[in-house]
Amino acid sequence: MRHYEIVLLVHPDQSEQVPAMVERYTTVVTDAGGTVHRNEDWGRRQLAFPIQDLHKAHYILLNVEVSDETIDDLKTTFRFNDAILRSLIMRRKDAVTESSPMMKSVEAKKAKEEAQAAARAPRTEEAETEAADSSAAEE
């Protein structure tokens, strides 16, 4: 069996079906005796150029170890699935299991947003308390 890296660009209107699609493809790999080493959902991102008049797509990355026949089946499945705008399958020398740079940036952005939200939450509580105190003082 060989190692492959698969990147899928899914139509943004089909973002809700992405987990089911990924589950279906990982099931195909595991049923064929392969393994999934990495499964990353990068979310909806801006495209470098429009594809079918779309400017955004949902990105998915899979690193799998599977036979050539199964990869051919996956290619055919990707080709005939209208929700998949583009697919790229690259053969790798070995399994890649650590997080990709794209996923690291997604996680860093998410952590930054959570920190900002946490910083804003106490301020809003303090502002409400101050507003209540000032309205009580006016009475």
C-alpha positions in Angstrom: 0.0 0.0 0.0 1.1 3.5 -0.7 0.7 6.8 1.1 -1.4 9.6 -0.5 -2.4 13.1 0.4 -5.9 14.2 -0.8 -7.1 17.7 -0.9 -10.7 18.4 -1.8 -12.5 21.7 -2.6 -16.2 21.4 -1.8 -18.9 23.7 -3.0 -19.6 26.2 -0.2 -23.4 25.5 -0.3 -22.6 21.9 0.6 -20.6 22.7 3.8 -23.2 21.0 5.9 -22.6 17.7 4.1 -18.8 17.8 4.5 -18.7 15.6 7.7 -20.8 13.0 6.0 -18.7 13.1 2.8 -15.5 12.7 4.8 -17.0 9.8 6.8 -18.0 8.2 3.5 -14.5 8.5 2.0 -12.7 7.4 5.2 -15.1 4.3 5.3 -14.1 3.5 1.7 -10.4 3.6 2.7 -10.8 1.6 5.8 -13.1 -1.0 4.2 -10.4 -1.6 1.5 -7.9 -2.3 4.3 -6.3 1.1 4.3 -5.7 3.6 7.1 -6.4 7.3 7.5 -3.4 9.0 9.0 -4.7 12.6 9.0 -8.1 14.1 8.5 -8.3 17.9 8.6 -11.2 20.2 7.9 -9.8 23.6 7.0 -13.2 25.2 6.6 -14.4 27.7 4.1 -11.7 29.8 2.5 -11.2 32.3 -0.3 -10.1 30.8 -3.6 -7.2 32.3 -5.6 -9.4 32.5 -8.6 -13.1 31.8 -9.3 -14.2 28.3 -10.0 -17.6 28.0 -11.5 -18.3 31.6 -10.5 -17.6 30.8 -6.9 -15.0 32.7 -4.8 -15.0 30.5 -1.7 -14.8 26.8 -1.1 -14.7 24.3 1.8 -11.3 22.7 2.1 -10.6 19.2 3.3 -7.2 17.4 3.7 -6.8 13.6 4.1 -3.6 11.6 4.4 -4.3 7.9 3.7 -2.5 4.7 3.2 -4.4 2.6 0.6 -4.0 0.5 -2.5 -3.9 1.9 -6.1 -7.3 0.3 -6.9 -9.0 2.2 -4.0 -7.4 5.5 -5.1 -8.8 4.9 -8.6 -12.2 4.3 -7.1 -11.9 7.5 -5.0 -10.8 9.5 -8.1 -13.9 8.3 -9.9 -16.1 9.2 -7.0 -14.6 12.7 -6.8 -15.1 13.2 -10.5 -18.8 12.4 -10.5 -19.6 14.2 -7.2 -21.0 17.6 -8.2 -20.3 19.0 -4.8 -16.5 18.6 -5.2 -15.2 21.5 -7.3 -11.6 20.3 -7.4 -9.6 17.3 -6.0 -5.8 16.7 -5.8 -4.3 13.4 -5.0 -0.5 13.3 -4.5 1.6 10.2 -3.7 3.8 10.6 -0.6 6.9 8.7 0.4 5.6 8.2 4.0 2.7 8.9 6.3 2.2 12.4 7.4 0.5 12.6 10.8 1.3 16.0 12.3 -0.9 19.0 11.8 -0.5 20.9 8.5 0.6 24.5 8.5 -2.9 25.4 7.3 -4.5 23.7 10.2 -2.1 25.3 12.6 -3.1 28.7 11.3 -6.7 27.8 11.6 -6.2 26.7 15.2 -4.2 29.8 16.0 -6.9 32.0 14.6 -9.6 30.2 16.6 -7.6 30.5 19.8 -7.1 34.2 19.1 -10.8 34.8 18.6 -11.6 32.8 21.8 -9.2 35.0 23.7 -10.7 38.1 22.3 -14.2 36.9 23.2 -13.1 36.0 26.7 -11.5 39.5 27.1 -14.7 41.1 25.8 -17.1 39.1 28.1 -15.9 40.5 31.4 -15.9 44.1 30.0 -19.6 43.8 29.0 -20.4 42.5 32.5 -18.5 45.4 34.0 -20.3 47.9 31.6 -23.7 46.5 32.6 -22.8 46.8 36.3 -21.6 50.4 35.8 -24.7 51.3 33.8 -26.9 49.8 36.6 -24.9 51.7 39.2 -25.2 55.0 37.3 -28.9 54.6 36.7 -29.4 53.9 40.5 -27.3 57.0 41.3 -29.5 59.1 39.1 -32.7 58.0 40.9 
